[in-house]
Structure formats: structure tokens, C-alpha cells
Amino acid sequence: MVPKRKSVDAEYASALQPALPVVCIVTLDLEFLEELTAELSPWFQVVVRPGYDGLARWAREAQVSAVLLDIDTEGEDSFGGLPVLNELRRLNKNYTLISLSRARARSVERQALDAGADGHFRNPVDVDELRITLAETLRRRSEEAEREQMRQQSLESSRFQDFVGSSEPMHLIYDGIQQVAGSSINVFIRGESGTGKELAARAIVALSPRAGKAYIRLNCAALPENLIESELFGSERGAFTGATEARPGLIEQADGGTLFLDEITTLTVGLQTKLLRVLEDHQVRRLGGRALRKIDFRLICAANDPLEELVRTGRFREDLFYRIHVVPIHLPPLRNRHGDIPLLCEHFLQVYCLANGIAVKRLTADSLTVLEEHSWPGNVRELENLIQRLVVTVRGDEIDVKHLPTSVLAHSIAAQEAILLPAEGADFDGEIRRLEIALLTTALSRTGGSKAAAARLLNIDGQRMKYLCRKYGL
């Protein structure tokens, strides 16, 4: 067959587009190959592969944009190209894949699409339609790749150390962290539970001159009073029952570096007094010891309690308050971080999908709106836990409103609208019928089957009640 002559429009288009997409054709049908090459060459860079061997690896290395795969080209299996199609899609979700076959059965097309094909054509192929489908799919894939790149760039631009967020309150936090990081001044991080107080502490350390030194962390609420003293200040052998050897405390271990005390307000007044002495003298004495050890460390504290109220009521020493509350950093609750929830959701979806070895899922627009409306009393930690659960429990690539827990849906206007009227529309008469049946059934159940009592409960007359019961067979 003589190849078709390029049209003037095609030659002009080719001249204007020097970097054409690379399209690989895999078929042993030489006559069809010649016709297809002539049709596609003005619009694409056409390369030919004679068989399946090494196709997936080669396509990745050659930076192929699309593959036209004749799935019954070779081998004893009538459709031996299906596994190859599957492998191509697994290696690159952005490939444009078009399958070709001589089989007329609809099941073949379904198998090809399930294996990852964007489209399927049966011989004899309408080459004009194939070219249009190929161009349209390439355009769509390119737009999807650009949107994904933009999402990644947006996510990257919103990162600061381990934080994710680009809202104005978070930019103020980032500025505050950068301002204090270079000094050795004591910092007090405040905020509700789950706002990321430890992330802020790590960010300060990472940007400080002590970044390469020891970073010691203690949650003061996690240990009982009889253990926390020796944990902080260390102990000498025989200092108490079970002290069989001398052991440095966390304060000593932080020498030259940083000590982060989370939930510091849970320390007893006695321990507060000992900590104040360490901060004033820059020396520490182990339990049961006499020697004072010189230390140099930076203290970062955190709490979600109202510290001023604790000072006023005598539960926290005022002099220690002024010693540690030199520079306060107030982390905003998630409900005040407008615009950050989509970024956090994207981040956690990527993290937990990767951790579980599955393709990255996405939130529908309706489900994202519901999440943005939620008050998030547990802040970022609550959102992270929810996304982690959804990644594991939701089948498929999309997380919709129906997958969200009732605690999130309860007060969401968007959720109620989405449930009442889905995006694909609803059968009005059918919905009204289901609602009437549900109301009638509930009323009858509550009144022990008495139609008269049920009618009064529903504020309708007895005749209408009897009519509706006959209508729905109740």
C-alpha cells in the first residue's frame, strides 16, 4: 500500500511542532503498520517495535508518550498482549495506551480496558478515528500530568521543615521560628493538642547552631512523679532502691544541645524548683550525689494548659514561668488555618498510600468541602489519623462523602447536601417514596402498629394514613 501523502495542514503542523510526542506501534501486521504509520507520522514521532520482549522497560527508557499495542500479535495465547498492557500501565500511569485486536467479542475490549488501556480498537481500524482518539488522550494525559505537577509544586511550596501549610497564621509561625532559631534563648510553644508543638521544637533545633548536637525529648506527663525526677536529673548508685549504677539524666545528656520538655505544666512544684535551680546555675546534681556538673543546653518547653491561670492559682512557679516563657510561640488550631486542609490531606494521602504500597487516592470535591467545614477539635493529629484510616479502608481511587465518619458528617451542610442530592442527580419520585415508607414504618413501629396513633404522630388524618398504608402495602 502506498503511504498517504501529507496534507498541507499536516506538514504545517509538523513544522510548528518540532518536539512531537513519541508514539510506539507494536504489531506484526505489516500492511496495517504501513497505513497507520503514514496516517500518524505528520502528527507524532512514530517508532516501531516488532514484539513484546522488553517493551515496558524500553518504553520507559525511550520516554515514549504513547503505545499502540496489538494485543494478539504473537504467541500461542490469543491475547498475549494483555499482560504487557498491564505492565506498561503499572510502570507509568501517565502512558497513553491504545489496544488493538482482531477479536470481535466485547469481553476482549473489557479485558483490555481493565488491563489499563485508554481505548480499544477492533480491526479493521478507522485510522482517522484512532488518530483523533490518540491525540485527545495524549492531551488529557498531559493536562493531568501538569495538574499533578502543579499540585506537587503547591505542596512543596507550602512546606516548612516538617510543617505543611501556607495560611497566613502558619507563615507567622514560620517567621517566628526562623527569628528565634539562631539564638540560645528559651522558647515556650503553646497550642491545643494536635497542633504540632513537637514539630515546632524540631524546626527550631534544625535551624539552630545546635542542629548537629543532642536533641533530648521528654513528655513530662508520660512518667509518674517517682520516676521523672531521676529521668531528668540522673542518679548515683544506691540513690534509691534499684539504682545499681550511676546514670546521667536527660539534662546531662542534652549538654551542648537542646532539651525539649513537653507538657511541662504537669511537673510538681518540687520538680519545678529543681529545674529552676538548674536554669539559674547551669549546673545539675544527680539524685544521691554531691557533685555539681556544669552543663550548657537550650530549653524548649510546650504545653496546652492555660499557663497564666496555673501561675495565678499557685500550681506553677511564677519565677519559673518567667524563666521559660521568654519567647512564646502560639500554634494556631486547624480550624483557623484557612486553606491548609487540602494541602494537609494531599500530604497525608501521599505518605500513607506510599507506606501501604498502593496508588495515591484522591478526595472528591464534596468530601474535601466536608473536611474543610469540620471544626477538628483534635487538630492536625485528628486529620492525619482520619486520612490514614481512609487510605486503608476505602476501596478504589476516590474517597467520597459516604466514606467519611458520622462524627465529621454530623454538622456539615455540604455533606447533607451531597447525601440528599448526589452529583449524578436523583430519582425524585423514588426518593419521596422511600421517605414516605420510612416515616410510615417508623411511626407504626413506635405506636405498636396502631394506624390511628401513627396518624396523630405524623399529623395526618386517619383516612390519608389508611390510603398510604394500602399504597405501600403496610
C-alpha positions in Angstrom: 0.0 0.0 0.0 1.3 3.4 -0.9 1.5 5.8 2.1 -0.8 8.7 2.0 0.7 12.0 1.0 0.9 14.5 3.8 -1.7 17.2 3.6 -0.5 20.9 3.6 -2.1 21.3 7.0 -0.3 18.3 8.4 3.1 19.5 7.1 2.5 22.9 8.5 1.5 21.5 11.9 4.6 19.3 11.9 6.8 22.3 11.1 5.4 24.2 14.0 5.8 21.3 16.4 9.4 20.0 16.3 9.1 18.1 19.6 6.3 15.8 18.7 5.1 13.1 21.1 6.8 9.7 20.6 4.2 7.0 19.7 5.3 3.4 19.6 3.4 0.9 17.4 3.7 -2.8 18.2 2.2 -5.1 15.5 3.3 -7.8 13.0 0.6 -6.8 10.5 2.9 -5.0 8.0 0.1 -3.7 5.8 -1.7 -2.2 8.7 1.6 -0.9 10.1 2.3 0.9 6.8 -1.1 2.5 6.7 -1.0 3.5 10.4 2.5 5.0 10.1 1.5 7.1 7.2 -1.5 8.5 9.0 0.3 9.2 12.3 3.7 10.5 11.1 2.6 14.1 10.4 1.4 14.4 13.9 3.6 12.2 16.0 7.2 10.7 16.1 6.4 7.1 15.2 8.6 4.3 16.3 8.0 0.6 15.6 8.7 -2.4 17.9 8.2 -5.9 16.4 7.3 -7.7 19.6 6.6 -7.7 23.2 10.0 -8.6 24.6 11.4 -5.9 26.8 8.8 -3.5 25.6 7.9 -2.0 29.0 11.5 -1.3 30.0 12.4 0.0 26.6 9.3 2.4 26.5 10.3 3.8 29.9 13.9 4.4 28.8 12.9 5.9 25.4 10.5 8.3 27.1 7.6 7.1 24.9 4.4 9.1 25.3 2.0 6.5 23.8 1.9 2.8 22.8 -0.4 1.3 20.3 -0.4 -2.4 21.2 -1.7 -5.2 19.0 -2.7 -7.5 21.9 -3.0 -10.6 19.6 0.3 -10.0 17.8 2.3 -13.1 18.8 2.4 -16.2 21.0 0.0 -19.1 21.5 -2.2 -17.1 23.8 -4.8 -15.3 21.6 -4.5 -12.2 23.7 -0.9 -12.5 24.9 -0.5 -8.7 24.9 -2.8 -8.2 27.9 -0.1 -8.8 30.5 2.2 -6.5 28.6 -0.5 -3.8 28.6 -0.9 -4.3 32.4 2.9 -4.0 32.9 3.0 -0.8 30.9 0.3 0.8 32.9 1.9 -0.4 36.2 5.2 1.2 35.3 3.8 4.5 34.2 0.3 5.8 34.9 0.8 8.6 32.5 1.3 6.5 29.4 -1.4 6.8 26.7 -2.2 3.1 25.9 -4.4 2.1 22.9 -5.0 -1.6 22.4 -5.7 -3.2 19.0 -7.3 -6.6 18.3 -9.0 -8.7 15.5 -11.3 -10.3 18.0 -15.0 -9.2 17.8 -16.0 -10.2 21.3 -16.9 -7.4 23.7 -15.1 -9.2 26.5 -11.8 -8.6 24.9 -12.3 -4.9 24.9 -13.3 -5.1 28.6 -10.2 -7.1 29.5 -8.0 -4.5 27.6 -9.6 -1.6 29.4 -9.3 -3.4 32.8 -5.6 -4.0 32.0 -5.0 -0.3 31.7 -5.8 0.7 28.1 -7.2 4.2 27.5 -9.1 3.0 24.4 -9.6 -0.2 22.3 -10.0 -0.6 18.6 -11.1 -3.7 16.6 -9.7 -4.4 13.1 -10.4 -3.1 10.6 -9.5 0.1 12.3 -10.7 3.5 11.3 -7.3 5.2 11.3 -8.7 8.7 11.4 -10.7 7.9 14.5 -7.7 6.2 16.0 -5.5 9.4 15.4 -8.2 11.6 17.0 -8.5 9.3 20.0 -4.7 9.2 20.4 -4.3 13.0 20.2 -7.2 13.6 22.6 -5.9 11.0 25.1 -2.4 12.4 24.9 -3.8 15.9 25.5 -5.8 14.7 28.5 -2.9 12.8 30.0 -0.6 15.8 29.5 -3.1 18.1 31.3 -3.4 15.5 34.1 0.4 15.4 34.4 0.6 19.2 34.5 -2.1 19.4 37.2 -0.2 16.8 39.2 3.0 18.8 38.8 1.2 21.9 40.0 -0.2 20.1 43.0 3.3 18.8 43.9 4.8 22.3 43.5 2.0 23.8 45.6 2.6 21.2 48.3 6.4 21.7 48.2 6.0 25.5 48.4 3.7 25.1 51.4 6.3 23.0 53.4 8.5 24.4 56.2 10.6 21.8 57.9 8.1 19.2 58.9 5.1 21.6 58.7 2.7 21.7 55.8 0.6 24.8 55.4 0.6 28.1 53.5 -2.1 30.0 55.5 -1.3 33.4 57.0 -1.2 32.1 60.6 1.3 29.5 59.6 3.6 32.0 57.8 3.7 34.0 61.0 4.8 30.8 62.8 7.5 30.1 60.2 8.8 33.7 60.6 8.8 33.3 64.4 10.7 30.0 64.3 13.3 31.5 62.0 13.8 34.5 64.2 14.4 32.5 67.4 16.3 29.6 65.9 19.7 31.2 65.7 19.8 32.1 69.4 20.1 30.1 72.6 17.1 31.8 74.1 14.4 29.7 75.9 11.2 29.1 73.9 7.8 28.2 75.1 5.5 26.6 72.4 1.8 26.9 73.1 -1.2 25.4 71.4 -4.1 23.0 71.5 -3.4 19.3 71.5 -2.5 18.0 68.0 -1.4 21.4 66.6 2.3 20.3 66.1 4.2 21.6 69.1 6.9 19.0 68.7 7.2 19.8 65.0 7.9 23.4 66.0 10.5 22.3 68.5 12.2 20.1 65.9 12.1 23.0 63.4 13.8 25.3 65.9 16.5 22.8 66.5 17.0 22.0 62.8 17.6 25.7 62.0 19.8 26.4 65.1 23.6 26.3 65.6 22.9 23.2 67.8 21.4 21.2 65.0 24.1 18.6 65.0 24.1 18.3 68.7 22.0 16.2 71.1 18.2 16.7 71.0 16.6 15.2 74.0 12.8 15.0 74.4 10.7 14.2 77.4 6.9 14.1 77.7 6.5 15.1 81.4 3.0 13.7 81.5 4.1 10.2 80.4 6.0 9.3 83.6 5.0 9.1 87.2 6.4 11.5 89.7 8.7 9.0 91.4 10.5 8.2 88.0 10.5 11.6 86.3 13.0 13.1 88.8 15.7 10.5 88.2 14.9 10.6 84.5 15.5 14.4 84.4 18.4 14.8 86.9 20.0 11.4 86.8 21.1 9.3 89.8 24.1 7.9 91.6 24.4 4.2 92.5 22.4 3.5 95.7 20.4 6.7 95.4 17.2 4.6 95.7 16.0 1.0 95.6 17.0 -0.5 92.3 19.7 2.2 91.5 22.5 -0.4 90.8 24.7 2.0 88.8 25.2 5.7 88.2 23.2 7.1 85.4 23.1 10.6 83.8 19.8 12.3 83.5 18.2 13.8 80.4 19.5 17.3 81.3 23.1 16.0 81.3 22.5 14.1 78.0 21.4 17.4 76.5 24.7 19.1 77.3 25.7 21.1 74.2 22.4 20.5 72.6 18.6 21.0 73.2 16.2 19.7 75.8 12.5 19.7 74.9 10.1 19.3 77.8 6.5 18.6 76.5 3.6 19.1 78.9 5.9 20.9 81.4 2.9 22.1 83.4 2.5 18.5 84.8 5.7 18.8 86.8 5.2 19.0 90.5 6.1 22.2 92.3 9.1 20.4 93.8 10.5 19.4 90.4 9.8 22.9 89.1 12.0 24.3 91.9 14.9 21.9 91.0 14.5 22.8 87.3 14.6 26.5 88.1 17.9 26.0 90.0 19.4 24.2 87.0 18.4 27.0 84.7 19.8 29.7 87.0 23.1 28.0 87.9 23.7 26.0 84.7 24.6 23.1 86.9 22.9 19.8 87.8 23.2 17.4 90.7 22.2 13.8 90.4 19.9 12.1 92.9 22.1 10.8 95.8 25.1 12.7 94.5 27.1 15.7 95.8 29.0 16.8 92.8 27.6 19.6 90.6 28.1 19.1 86.9 28.4 22.1 84.6 26.0 22.0 81.6 25.1 24.1 78.6 21.8 23.3 77.0 18.9 25.1 75.3 15.4 24.6 76.8 12.3 24.4 74.7 9.0 23.8 76.5 5.5 23.1 75.4 2.0 22.9 76.9 -1.6 23.3 76.0 -2.7 24.3 79.5 -3.5 28.0 80.4 -0.2 28.7 82.0 -1.1 32.1 83.4 -4.0 30.5 85.3 -1.7 27.9 86.8 0.6 30.6 88.0 -2.3 32.6 89.5 -3.5 29.5 91.4 -0.1 28.6 92.6 0.2 25.3 90.6 3.1 26.7 88.6 6.0 28.7 89.9 5.9 32.3 88.7 9.7 32.7 88.7 10.0 29.5 86.5 7.3 30.9 84.3 9.3 34.0 83.5 12.5 31.9 83.1 11.0 29.6 80.4 8.4 31.9 78.9 11.0 34.2 77.2 9.7 33.8 73.7 6.2 32.3 73.3 5.1 30.7 70.0 1.4 30.2 69.7 0.4 27.5 67.2 -3.0 28.1 65.6 -5.7 25.4 65.8 -6.5 23.8 62.4 -9.9 25.4 62.3 -8.2 28.8 62.0 -5.8 27.7 59.2 -7.9 28.6 56.2 -6.8 26.8 53.0 -4.4 24.4 54.7 -6.7 21.4 54.9 -6.4 20.5 51.2 -2.6 20.7 51.4 -2.6 18.5 54.6 -4.9 16.0 53.0 -2.8 15.7 49.9 0.3 15.3 52.0 -1.1 12.6 54.3 -2.6 10.8 51.3 0.8 10.5 49.6 2.5 9.5 52.9 0.1 6.7 53.8 -0.6 5.4 50.3 3.2 5.1 49.8 3.6 3.4 53.2 0.9 0.9 52.3 2.2 0.3 48.7 -1.0 1.5 46.9 -1.7 4.1 44.3 -2.3 7.5 45.7 -6.0 8.0 46.3 -7.8 11.4 46.0 -10.6 13.1 47.8 -13.7 14.2 45.8 -14.6 17.9 45.8 -17.6 17.2 48.1 -15.6 15.2 50.6 -12.9 17.9 50.7 -15.6 20.5 51.3 -16.9 18.5 54.2 -13.5 18.2 55.7 -12.9 21.9 55.4 -16.2 22.6 57.3 -15.3 20.4 60.2 -14.1 22.1 63.4 -11.3 19.5 64.1 -11.1 19.5 67.9 -8.1 17.2 67.6 -6.4 19.5 65.1 -3.8 18.1 62.6 -3.4 14.9 64.5 -7.1 14.1 64.2 -7.0 14.8 60.4 -3.9 12.7 60.0 -5.5 9.7 61.8 -8.6 10.0 59.6 -6.7 10.1 56.3 -4.6 7.1 57.4 -7.8 5.2 58.2 -9.5 6.1 54.9 -6.4 5.1 52.9 -6.7 1.6 54.3 -10.4 1.1 54.4 -11.7 2.8 51.2 -11.6 0.6 48.1 -10.9 2.3 44.8 -9.1 5.6 44.0 -11.7 8.1 45.3 -12.7 9.0 48.8 -16.2 10.3 48.7 -18.6 11.8 51.3 -20.1 8.4 52.0 -16.7 7.2 53.3 -16.4 9.9 55.9 -17.3 9.1 59.6 -20.6 10.3 61.0 -18.7 12.5 63.5 -17.4 14.5 60.6 -20.6 14.5 58.6 -22.9 15.4 61.5 -22.6 19.2 61.3 -21.6 19.6 57.7 -24.0 21.4 55.3 -22.1 20.2 52.3 -22.4 16.5 53.5 -26.1 16.8 54.0 -26.5 18.4 50.5 -24.3 15.7 48.9 -26.2 12.9 50.6 -29.6 14.5 49.8 -28.7 15.2 46.2 -25.7 13.4 44.8 -23.7 14.9 41.9 -25.2 12.4 39.4 -28.7 13.5 40.4 -31.6 11.6 42.0 -34.9 10.0 41.2 -37.3 12.5 42.8 -40.3 10.2 42.9 -38.3 7.3 44.2 -36.7 9.4 46.9 -40.1 10.7 48.0 -41.5 7.1 48.0 -38.6 5.9 50.2 -39.0 8.8 52.6 -42.8 8.2 53.0 -42.2 4.5 53.6 -39.5 5.2 56.2 -41.8 7.7 58.0 -44.8 5.4 58.0 -42.8 2.4 59.1 -41.2 4.3 61.9 -44.5 5.8 63.1 -46.2 2.4 63.1 -43.3 0.8 64.9 -43.3 3.5 67.6 -47.1 3.1 68.1 -47.2 -0.7 68.2 -48.9 -0.9 64.8 -51.8 1.4 65.6 -52.6 3.3 62.4 -54.7 5.9 64.3 -51.9 6.7 66.7 -49.4 6.7 63.9 -51.5 9.2 62.0 -51.6 11.5 65.0 -47.8 11.2 65.4 -47.4 12.2 61.7 -50.0 15.0 62.0 -52.1 13.5 59.1 -55.8 12.4 59.2 -56.8 8.8 59.5 -58.1 8.4 56.0 -54.9 9.5 54.5 -53.0 7.2 56.8 -55.1 4.2 55.6 -54.6 5.2 52.0 -50.8 5.4 52.3 -50.7 2.1 54.1 -52.6 0.5 51.3 -50.4 2.2 48.7 -47.2 0.8 50.2 -48.6 -2.5 51.5 -48.0 -1.6 55.1 
